[in-house]
Amino acid sequence: MKLGSGWGTINERQLTIYFMGQNQQTPKDNFDDLWKPDNNLQSLSTNYNHTLAFIQTELAFYKKEREYSRLGSKIIKLLTLIIIVVATSLPLFNSLSGLDDKEKLTRATWGYVLLSIAGSLFLCDKYLGFTSKWIRLKSAELNFSIARSNFIQDWIIFLATVNGQFTKELYIEGQKKISDFREKIDEIKKNEAQDWLKDYQQTMTDLSGKIDKMNQQAATDQQALIDQQKTSALIIKITNTQKFDLVKIKLDNEKVREVEKISEVLIENLAPKRYSLNVIGISAEKEHSFDKIIEISSKAALTESVTIPE
């Protein structure tokens, strides 16, 4: 029986041949074979089989990509775990070994280095997206499988409604079911792509933020290093130096100058920082002390007026 421009009856064997049996072939990539004006039933069958082959291809692609991501994620996590175990075990080995303090310190330092490497591997997984991609593709693959299973079950119910009569209304209904299923697959792919885009944008935002913080910290450290390399000066004006035979000047408990009857003392090449200033006046073998905390700046020399208690 020919089902072409008209519509007519079909039997169970014909349905089996077109949708479940020998008429199933892997469709081509183009859609030229999806419409046969001389056989509406074969057109519907071809579209159905093409759709199943299409979803099978999508499942295979997502599974392959997911396996690559899963492998990368597991390798990084395994290495991270091994490194953390080794790093945290070093203090125990130190306590049980007969090493001297220097060797113990060296081992402890290596523990910190290993922990830094483990942290770097964790960030590598985050920014390369192995784990997130694995989860995202697994979710999409599961949604594909559920959609395919629901489509096949719905199609079996649809075939049961044919009941020996293949009408134009049933043909349109069948094509609509296929179209709805393809839209569902496209929606899953679209959602997966949007999730990837959000994940990528968030990763780039986080990475950019970390780079900015690192640059700011590097600039701060560089400026601090420049400030440390700068030197300044301290000018001490002793208002009552004439009353003492000798005046000793100390910074941070280290003697830097001894003067006799000099009211103004210049001390150069001082690193910009906070100092403890101690000025001692000696008279008749008695010491009189002046103490103060001062702050030396790299911008200008500090002038400090000192009156030694008598």
Secondary structure per residue as TSV (DSSP state, phi and psi in degrees):
chain	resnum	aa	ss	phi	psi
A	1	M	-	360.0	138.6
A	2	K	-	-106.3	126.4
A	3	L	-	-108.5	100.0
A	4	G	S	-124.9	-113.9
A	5	S	S	-64.9	-22.2
A	6	G	S	-106.7	-175.8
A	7	W	-	-129.4	151.9
A	8	G	E	-159.5	-161.1
A	9	T	E	-89.7	151.5
A	10	I	-	-137.1	156.8
A	11	N	-	-111.8	177.6
A	12	E	H	-63.3	-35.5
A	13	R	H	-65.5	-38.5
A	14	Q	H	-64.9	-42.3
A	15	L	H	-61.3	-40.6
A	16	T	I	-64.2	-41.8
A	17	I	I	-64.5	-43.6
A	18	Y	I	-76.4	-36.0
A	19	F	I	-115.8	-20.1
A	20	M	I	-128.6	-0.1
A	21	G	S	-136.5	-131.4
A	22	Q	T	-68.3	-17.2
A	23	N	T	-82.1	-4.8
A	24	Q	-	-79.2	125.8
A	25	Q	-	-137.6	155.0
A	26	T	-	-68.7	116.5
A	27	P	-	-68.1	160.7
A	28	K	-	-76.6	167.8
A	29	D	S	-71.0	-27.0
A	30	N	S	-88.2	173.7
A	31	F	S	-109.6	20.7
A	32	D	G	-67.1	-26.7
A	33	D	G	-93.6	6.2
A	34	L	G	-83.1	-10.5
A	35	W	-	-132.1	120.1
A	36	K	-	-124.4	104.4
A	37	P	T	-63.9	-20.2
A	38	D	T	-90.6	-3.8
A	39	N	-	-153.8	93.9
A	40	N	H	-65.0	-37.7
A	41	L	H	-64.5	-41.2
A	42	Q	H	-67.9	-35.2
A	43	S	H	-62.1	-44.0
A	44	L	H	-65.4	-41.4
A	45	S	H	-62.3	-43.2
A	46	T	H	-63.9	-41.9
A	47	N	H	-64.0	-42.0
A	48	Y	H	-61.5	-49.1
A	49	N	H	-66.3	-37.8
A	50	H	H	-62.4	-39.5
A	51	T	H	-66.8	-43.3
A	52	L	H	-63.7	-41.0
A	53	A	H	-65.2	-36.8
A	54	F	H	-62.4	-47.1
A	55	I	H	-68.4	-31.7
A	56	Q	H	-65.8	-38.9
A	57	T	H	-64.1	-42.5
A	58	E	H	-62.5	-43.1
A	59	L	H	-62.0	-41.6
A	60	A	H	-64.7	-41.2
A	61	F	H	-63.9	-47.6
A	62	Y	H	-66.0	-36.3
A	63	K	H	-65.7	-41.7
A	64	K	H	-63.8	-46.8
A	65	E	H	-64.8	-37.5
A	66	R	H	-64.8	-38.9
A	67	E	H	-64.7	-39.5
A	68	Y	H	-60.7	-45.6
A	69	S	H	-66.7	-40.1
A	70	R	H	-62.1	-42.7
A	71	L	H	-63.5	-46.0
A	72	G	H	-62.2	-41.1
A	73	S	H	-64.6	-43.6
A	74	K	H	-68.9	-38.5
A	75	I	H	-62.4	-46.8
A	76	I	H	-64.2	-43.5
A	77	K	H	-66.7	-38.1
A	78	L	H	-65.1	-45.4
A	79	L	H	-62.2	-42.0
A	80	T	H	-61.2	-44.2
A	81	L	H	-63.3	-44.4
A	82	I	H	-61.8	-45.0
A	83	I	H	-64.1	-40.7
A	84	I	H	-64.3	-42.4
A	85	V	H	-61.2	-45.5
A	86	V	H	-63.5	-44.8
A	87	A	H	-63.4	-42.4
A	88	T	H	-76.1	-15.7
A	89	S	H	-85.7	-18.4
A	90	L	H	-59.2	-43.3
A	91	P	H	-59.3	-36.1
A	92	L	H	-66.0	-43.3
A	93	F	H	-61.9	-37.4
A	94	N	H	-61.9	-42.5
A	95	S	H	-70.1	-26.7
A	96	L	H	-91.3	-18.1
A	97	S	S	-89.5	165.5
A	98	G	-	-100.0	32.3
A	99	L	-	-75.7	154.7
A	100	D	-	-77.8	173.0
A	101	D	H	-62.3	-35.6
A	102	K	H	-65.0	-43.8
A	103	E	H	-68.7	-35.6
A	104	K	H	-63.7	-40.7
A	105	L	H	-63.6	-38.4
A	106	T	H	-62.8	-43.8
A	107	R	H	-65.2	-40.9
A	108	A	H	-62.2	-38.1
A	109	T	H	-63.2	-41.3
A	110	W	H	-63.4	-30.9
A	111	G	H	-62.1	-42.4
A	112	Y	H	-65.7	-37.4
A	113	V	H	-63.8	-43.4
A	114	L	H	-64.7	-39.7
A	115	L	H	-64.0	-35.4
A	116	S	H	-65.5	-39.8
A	117	I	H	-64.4	-41.7
A	118	A	H	-61.2	-42.1
A	119	G	H	-63.6	-36.7
A	120	S	H	-66.2	-38.6
A	121	L	H	-64.8	-38.8
A	122	F	H	-62.7	-43.9
A	123	L	H	-66.0	-34.9
A	124	C	H	-60.6	-44.5
A	125	D	H	-63.5	-38.8
A	126	K	H	-66.2	-47.6
A	127	Y	H	-80.8	-27.7
A	128	L	H	-81.7	-18.2
A	129	G	T	76.7	26.6
A	130	F	H	-62.0	-53.6
A	131	T	H	-67.7	-45.5
A	132	S	H	-63.3	-38.1
A	133	K	H	-67.9	-40.6
A	134	W	H	-58.0	-48.7
A	135	I	H	-65.1	-41.8
A	136	R	H	-63.7	-45.0
A	137	L	H	-70.9	-35.2
A	138	K	H	-63.1	-41.3
A	139	S	H	-63.2	-44.1
A	140	A	H	-64.7	-41.2
A	141	E	H	-62.6	-40.7
A	142	L	H	-64.1	-42.0
A	143	N	H	-64.7	-36.9
A	144	F	H	-60.3	-47.3
A	145	S	H	-63.5	-41.9
A	146	I	H	-64.8	-43.8
A	147	A	H	-63.3	-41.9
A	148	R	H	-63.6	-44.3
A	149	S	H	-62.0	-44.2
A	150	N	H	-64.4	-38.0
A	151	F	H	-65.4	-43.9
A	152	I	H	-64.7	-43.7
A	153	Q	H	-62.9	-41.7
A	154	D	H	-65.8	-35.4
A	155	W	H	-68.7	-36.4
A	156	I	H	-62.8	-41.3
A	157	I	H	-65.5	-38.4
A	158	F	H	-61.9	-42.5
A	159	L	H	-63.9	-32.6
A	160	A	H	-66.7	-25.8
A	161	T	H	-78.6	-15.0
A	162	V	H	-60.1	-46.5
A	163	N	T	50.9	44.3
A	164	G	T	84.1	-7.9
A	165	Q	E	-123.4	116.9
A	166	F	E	-102.9	103.2
A	167	T	-	-105.1	170.0
A	168	K	H	-61.7	-37.8
A	169	E	H	-64.0	-40.9
A	170	L	H	-68.2	-36.4
A	171	Y	H	-62.3	-46.4
A	172	I	H	-64.3	-40.1
A	173	E	H	-62.9	-41.8
A	174	G	H	-63.5	-45.1
A	175	Q	H	-64.4	-34.0
A	176	K	H	-67.0	-38.9
A	177	K	H	-63.5	-41.5
A	178	I	H	-64.8	-43.2
A	179	S	H	-62.7	-43.1
A	180	D	H	-63.3	-38.4
A	181	F	H	-65.5	-43.1
A	182	R	H	-63.9	-37.5
A	183	E	H	-64.1	-36.9
A	184	K	H	-63.8	-42.5
A	185	I	H	-64.5	-43.5
A	186	D	H	-62.8	-35.9
A	187	E	H	-66.0	-40.2
A	188	I	H	-63.1	-44.4
A	189	K	H	-64.6	-38.9
A	190	K	H	-64.6	-43.3
A	191	N	H	-63.9	-39.1
A	192	E	H	-64.9	-40.9
A	193	A	H	-65.9	-38.6
A	194	Q	H	-66.8	-39.0
A	195	D	H	-63.1	-40.8
A	196	W	H	-63.0	-42.2
A	197	L	H	-63.8	-43.8
A	198	K	H	-62.8	-43.7
A	199	D	H	-62.6	-42.1
A	200	Y	H	-65.3	-46.2
A	201	Q	H	-63.1	-41.1
A	202	Q	H	-65.7	-39.8
A	203	T	H	-63.4	-44.4
A	204	M	H	-65.6	-36.7
A	205	T	H	-65.1	-45.5
A	206	D	H	-62.7	-43.8
A	207	L	H	-65.2	-41.5
A	208	S	H	-63.0	-40.4
A	209	G	H	-64.0	-41.7
A	210	K	H	-65.9	-40.1
A	211	I	H	-63.9	-41.3
A	212	D	H	-62.2	-42.6
A	213	K	H	-64.3	-40.4
A	214	M	H	-64.2	-40.6
A	215	N	H	-64.6	-41.6
A	216	Q	H	-64.0	-42.4
A	217	Q	H	-66.0	-39.5
A	218	A	H	-63.6	-40.8
A	219	A	H	-65.1	-39.9
A	220	T	H	-64.8	-44.5
A	221	D	H	-64.5	-38.9
A	222	Q	H	-64.8	-41.5
A	223	Q	H	-65.8	-38.6
A	224	A	H	-63.9	-39.0
A	225	L	H	-65.5	-40.5
A	226	I	H	-63.7	-41.4
A	227	D	H	-64.8	-36.2
A	228	Q	H	-66.2	-32.5
A	229	Q	H	-78.1	-18.0
A	230	K	-	-76.4	152.3
A	231	T	-	-123.9	156.6
A	232	S	E	-135.1	-168.5
A	233	A	E	-140.0	157.6
A	234	L	E	-125.8	127.9
A	235	I	E	-110.3	118.1
A	236	I	E	-107.6	120.7
A	237	K	E	-106.0	111.1
A	238	I	E	-95.5	113.7
A	239	T	T	-74.3	-26.3
A	240	N	T	-124.8	36.0
A	241	T	G	-63.0	-27.0
A	242	Q	G	-66.9	-17.6
A	243	K	G	-86.0	-1.1
A	244	F	-	-125.0	148.8
A	245	D	S	-75.7	-33.8
A	246	L	E	-148.6	141.6
A	247	V	E	-123.5	125.1
A	248	K	E	-106.2	138.1
A	249	I	E	-118.8	126.9
A	250	K	E	-123.9	143.7
A	251	L	E	-123.6	122.4
A	252	D	T	54.2	43.4
A	253	N	T	65.8	15.0
A	254	E	E	-113.8	128.2
A	255	K	E	-69.5	128.6
A	256	V	E	-116.1	-20.0
A	257	R	E	-162.2	146.4
A	258	E	E	-128.3	130.4
A	259	V	E	-134.6	157.4
A	260	E	S	-126.8	119.9
A	261	K	S	57.3	29.9
A	262	I	-	-110.3	128.2
A	263	S	S	-90.3	-18.4
A	264	E	E	-131.4	125.8
A	265	V	E	-124.3	130.8
A	266	L	E	-107.1	124.9
A	267	I	E	-117.9	118.7
A	268	E	E	-107.5	176.3
A	269	N	E	56.7	45.8
A	270	L	E	-100.5	134.3
A	271	A	-	-71.3	139.5
A	272	P	S	-66.4	111.0
A	273	K	S	-171.5	-173.0
A	274	R	E	-91.6	136.7
A	275	Y	E	-127.6	155.9
A	276	S	E	-100.3	112.0
A	277	L	E	-94.2	130.0
A	278	N	E	-132.7	114.9
A	279	V	E	-112.8	121.3
A	280	I	E	-115.7	123.6
A	281	G	E	-101.1	128.3
A	282	I	E	-112.3	127.0
A	283	S	E	-148.6	126.2
A	284	A	T	52.7	44.6
A	285	E	T	60.9	18.3
A	286	K	E	-111.6	142.4
A	287	E	E	-107.5	136.3
A	288	H	E	-125.2	128.8
A	289	S	E	-117.2	141.8
A	290	F	E	-120.3	125.9
A	291	D	E	-126.6	140.7
A	292	K	E	-163.2	146.4
A	293	I	E	-92.2	125.1
A	294	I	E	-122.1	159.5
A	295	E	E	-120.4	116.8
A	296	I	-	-92.9	126.1
A	297	S	-	-105.1	152.3
A	298	S	S	-79.4	-10.6
A	299	K	S	-79.5	-36.5
A	300	A	S	-158.1	157.3
A	301	A	-	-66.6	146.4
A	302	L	E	-97.6	130.9
A	303	T	E	-106.0	122.4
A	304	E	E	-122.7	121.5
A	305	S	E	-89.0	127.6
A	306	V	E	-124.4	130.9
A	307	T	-	-120.4	111.4
A	308	I	-	-75.9	128.3
A	309	P	-	-60.9	138.3
A	310	E	-	-99.2	360.0
